[in-house]
């Protein structure tokens, strides 16, 4: 496992319309009960933006030497310091990057967290926080990530 963040865009993927392709994940777990057993209460991990206190789920560029699932896991390690199982894709969204003024193609995956690291590549740049779904939905800055969260909640509640 590499413990430094990838930088640069020389390996970045773009779709046939020139949109940068990004991949993210929603790290989640089931809250522990007082007796140490798992409950059905879903918690998700949100992280702060590098540029300020706004909160979101881990995401970043999908690179040509990795699958979408590998990119989702890499981003969860780099940005949130968590390891786990990447599950079936939640969907694909097209959104405008506010900082770059261009459209992106974004994919989101659930990540069932198995381990939370004490140190990770961006620990000095980001804060992470476990929240219930309502709290996370309220603080998440991206509409498309909120939609992915809704799909995850629906998927978990129907299983």
Residue pairs with C-beta under 8 A, 6 or more apart in sequence:
1 77
1 83
2 74
3 77
3 119
3 120
3 121
4 121
5 78
5 79
5 121
5 122
6 63
6 74
6 78
9 20
9 61
11 61
11 63
11 64
11 65
12 20
12 21
12 61
12 62
12 63
12 64
13 20
13 21
13 61
13 62
13 63
13 64
14 20
14 21
15 21
15 105
17 103
19 94
19 102
19 103
19 104
19 105
20 61
20 97
20 100
20 102
20 104
20 105
21 61
21 62
21 104
21 105
21 106
21 107
22 59
22 60
22 61
22 62
22 104
22 105
22 106
22 107
23 59
23 60
23 61
23 62
23 68
23 71
23 72
23 75
23 106
23 107
23 108
23 109
24 57
24 58
24 59
24 60
24 72
24 75
24 106
24 107
24 108
24 109
24 145
24 148
25 57
25 58
25 59
25 72
25 73
25 75
25 76
25 86
25 108
25 109
25 110
25 111
26 44
26 45
26 57
26 90
26 108
26 109
26 110
26 111
26 145
26 148
26 149
26 152
27 44
27 45
27 57
27 58
27 76
27 80
27 82
27 84
27 111
27 113
28 42
28 43
28 44
28 45
28 110
28 111
28 112
28 113
28 152
28 156
29 42
29 43
29 45
29 112
29 113
29 130
30 38
30 39
30 40
30 41
30 42
30 43
31 38
31 39
31 41
31 42
31 43
32 38
32 39
33 39
41 132
42 132
42 133
42 153
42 156
43 130
43 131
43 132
44 57
44 130
44 131
44 132
44 133
44 136
44 149
44 152
45 57
45 80
45 82
45 113
45 128
45 129
45 130
45 131
46 55
46 56
46 57
46 128
46 129
46 131
46 136
46 139
46 140
47 55
47 56
47 57
47 58
47 79
47 80
47 126
47 127
47 128
47 129
48 54
48 55
48 126
48 127
48 128
49 55
49 56
49 126
49 141
50 122
50 125
50 126
51 99
54 141
55 129
55 136
55 139
55 140
55 141
56 140
56 141
56 142
56 145
57 108
57 140
57 145
57 148
57 149
58 75
58 76
58 78
58 79
58 80
59 75
59 79
59 106
59 108
59 145
60 71
60 74
60 75
60 78
60 79
61 71
62 68
62 71
62 107
63 71
66 74
68 89
68 107
68 109
69 86
69 109
72 86
72 107
72 109
72 111
73 83
73 84
73 86
73 111
76 82
76 83
76 84
76 111
77 83
77 117
77 120
77 121
78 120
78 121
78 122
79 120
79 121
79 122
79 126
80 120
80 126
80 128
81 116
81 117
81 118
81 119
81 120
81 122
81 123
81 128
82 111
82 113
82 115
82 116
82 117
82 128
83 113
83 114
83 115
83 117
84 111
84 112
84 113
84 114
84 115
85 111
85 112
85 114
86 109
86 110
86 111
87 109
87 110
87 111
87 112
88 109
88 110
89 107
89 108
89 109
90 108
90 109
90 110
90 148
90 151
90 152
90 155
91 107
91 108
91 147
91 148
91 151
92 105
92 106
92 107
93 105
93 106
93 107
93 108
93 144
93 147
93 148
94 103
94 104
94 105
94 106
95 103
95 104
95 106
95 142
95 143
95 144
96 102
96 103
96 104
97 103
97 104
106 144
108 144
108 145
108 148
110 152
110 155
131 139
133 149
133 153
136 149
137 146
137 149
137 150
140 146
140 149
